[in-house]
Amino acid sequence: MKLSEMPKRLRDEVFMLEIERVLLEIQHGWNEEKRGLPDAERVVEAARCYLRRKERKEHPRGKFDDAGRWYPAWEEVQGCCWLVLPPSRSFPYRLLNHCRTARHVAALYDVDERELLRTARQLQRAGRN
């Protein structure tokens, strides 16, 4: 869905969330410990994170609202999250499921998605996740 096709209320909410995320990024320098790793180590760490999330051994940071819908914490939100429809009462885990995907983890660790998946397959075959 293009931004121009979104309802005005949702567009305003998206802009406010993006502004808050940028402010947090500036104030706290979140994810710097992950982005500061050398490329090879960052890809391996991202692949391990992806496999742990895929196997439900690790969970994305976030919280549930009163209606049981899950929303990611600010440090978890990436650009890819804006492409996912917001959770509803019928589908409360949309964003939770998205935050377990390779695309999201690759964005979180600032690595190439294909490289992450390749490394994850190698770790799975070696049994070291």
Backbone torsions as a table, in degrees:
resi	resn	phi	psi	omega
1	MET	NA	128.5	177.7
2	LYS	-76.1	152.9	179.9
3	LEU	-59.0	-38.1	-178.6
4	SER	-67.7	-21.6	-179.8
5	GLU	-88.6	-9.5	-179.0
6	MET	-74.1	149.1	173.4
7	PRO	-62.0	149.9	-175.1
8	LYS	-56.6	-42.7	-178.6
9	ARG	-59.6	-43.6	179.9
10	LEU	-67.9	-41.1	177.3
11	ARG	-58.8	-45.9	179.3
12	ASP	-61.3	-40.5	179.3
13	GLU	-64.9	-41.4	178.9
14	VAL	-62.2	-45.0	179.9
15	PHE	-62.8	-41.5	179.9
16	MET	-65.4	-41.5	178.6
17	LEU	-64.1	-40.3	179.4
18	GLU	-65.6	-40.8	177.9
19	ILE	-62.4	-45.2	179.1
20	GLU	-63.3	-39.2	179.1
21	ARG	-63.8	-43.3	179.6
22	VAL	-64.4	-40.6	178.2
23	LEU	-62.9	-42.7	177.0
24	LEU	-62.7	-41.0	179.3
25	GLU	-60.9	-42.7	179.5
26	ILE	-68.4	-46.0	-175.5
27	GLN	-68.5	-43.0	-170.3
28	HIS	-110.8	-10.1	-179.6
29	GLY	56.9	42.8	-176.7
30	TRP	-61.6	152.5	178.6
31	ASN	70.3	4.0	-178.9
32	GLU	-63.9	-33.7	179.8
33	GLU	-65.6	-31.8	178.5
34	LYS	-80.4	-41.9	-177.9
35	ARG	-74.9	-17.0	-179.9
36	GLY	-83.1	-9.7	179.1
37	LEU	-70.5	152.1	172.0
38	PRO	-60.1	155.1	-173.5
39	ASP	-54.1	-48.8	-176.9
40	ALA	-63.3	-42.9	179.5
41	GLU	-66.8	-37.1	-179.8
42	ARG	-66.2	-39.4	178.7
43	VAL	-65.7	-43.0	179.5
44	VAL	-64.7	-43.9	178.9
45	GLU	-64.1	-40.0	177.7
46	ALA	-64.5	-41.9	179.2
47	ALA	-63.4	-41.5	177.8
48	ARG	-63.7	-43.3	178.2
49	CYS	-61.2	-45.1	179.4
50	TYR	-59.6	-46.3	-179.4
51	LEU	-65.6	-40.8	178.2
52	ARG	-63.5	-41.6	178.9
53	ARG	-67.9	-40.6	-179.9
54	LYS	-62.1	-38.2	-179.3
55	GLU	-89.0	4.9	178.8
56	ARG	63.7	26.9	175.3
57	LYS	-87.7	-20.1	177.9
58	GLU	-133.9	147.6	-178.3
59	HIS	-122.8	143.8	175.6
60	PRO	-63.2	150.0	178.0
61	ARG	-73.6	133.7	180.0
62	GLY	173.4	-172.4	-178.3
63	LYS	-149.6	162.6	177.2
64	PHE	-99.6	144.7	174.7
65	ASP	-91.5	-174.8	-176.7
66	ASP	-65.1	-23.7	-179.5
67	ALA	-91.7	4.6	177.6
68	GLY	85.0	11.0	177.7
69	ARG	-86.8	140.8	-178.7
70	TRP	-98.5	134.8	177.3
71	TYR	-127.6	139.0	-179.7
72	PRO	-73.1	152.9	173.2
73	ALA	-69.9	160.6	-175.6
74	TRP	-59.0	-38.6	-178.5
75	GLU	-71.3	-13.6	179.3
76	GLU	-89.2	-24.9	-174.5
77	VAL	-69.6	130.6	177.5
78	GLN	-127.7	174.0	-179.8
79	GLY	-59.4	-33.4	-179.0
80	CYS	-67.1	-23.4	-178.1
81	CYS	-67.2	-25.8	-178.0
82	TRP	-72.4	-15.6	-179.7
83	LEU	-86.5	-8.7	-178.7
84	VAL	-92.8	135.8	176.5
85	LEU	-60.4	144.6	178.9
86	PRO	-64.6	152.0	179.8
87	PRO	-63.3	151.2	177.3
88	SER	-129.9	175.8	177.1
89	ARG	-64.6	-31.6	179.3
90	SER	-75.4	-34.6	-178.3
91	PHE	-130.6	74.0	-173.0
92	PRO	-74.3	-14.2	-174.1
93	TYR	-107.7	18.5	-178.4
94	ARG	-53.2	-52.3	-177.4
95	LEU	-71.8	-33.3	177.5
96	LEU	-62.3	-46.3	178.2
97	ASN	-64.4	-39.7	178.6
98	HIS	-62.2	-40.0	-177.1
99	CYS	-69.5	-6.2	175.3
100	ARG	-96.9	-4.1	-175.7
101	THR	-79.8	159.2	177.7
102	ALA	-63.5	-37.8	179.6
103	ARG	-58.6	-45.8	-178.4
104	HIS	-67.9	-46.1	-179.0
105	VAL	-63.9	-37.9	176.9
106	ALA	-61.9	-41.6	177.6
107	ALA	-67.2	-38.2	-179.5
108	LEU	-62.8	-39.8	-178.7
109	TYR	-96.9	-1.1	179.1
110	ASP	58.4	52.2	177.7
111	VAL	-128.2	165.7	177.9
112	ASP	-73.3	133.3	-177.0
113	GLU	-62.5	-40.9	179.8
114	ARG	-65.2	-39.4	178.5
115	GLU	-65.5	-39.4	177.8
116	LEU	-61.4	-47.7	-179.2
117	LEU	-65.0	-38.7	178.2
118	ARG	-62.5	-46.0	179.7
119	THR	-66.0	-38.6	179.0
120	ALA	-62.6	-41.6	177.4
121	ARG	-62.9	-41.2	178.5
122	GLN	-63.9	-41.3	178.2
123	LEU	-65.6	-39.5	179.5
124	GLN	-64.2	-43.4	179.2
125	ARG	-64.1	-36.7	180.0
126	ALA	-80.5	-13.4	179.4
127	GLY	73.3	30.0	-177.2
128	ARG	-122.1	63.9	175.6
129	ASN	-110.3	NA	NA
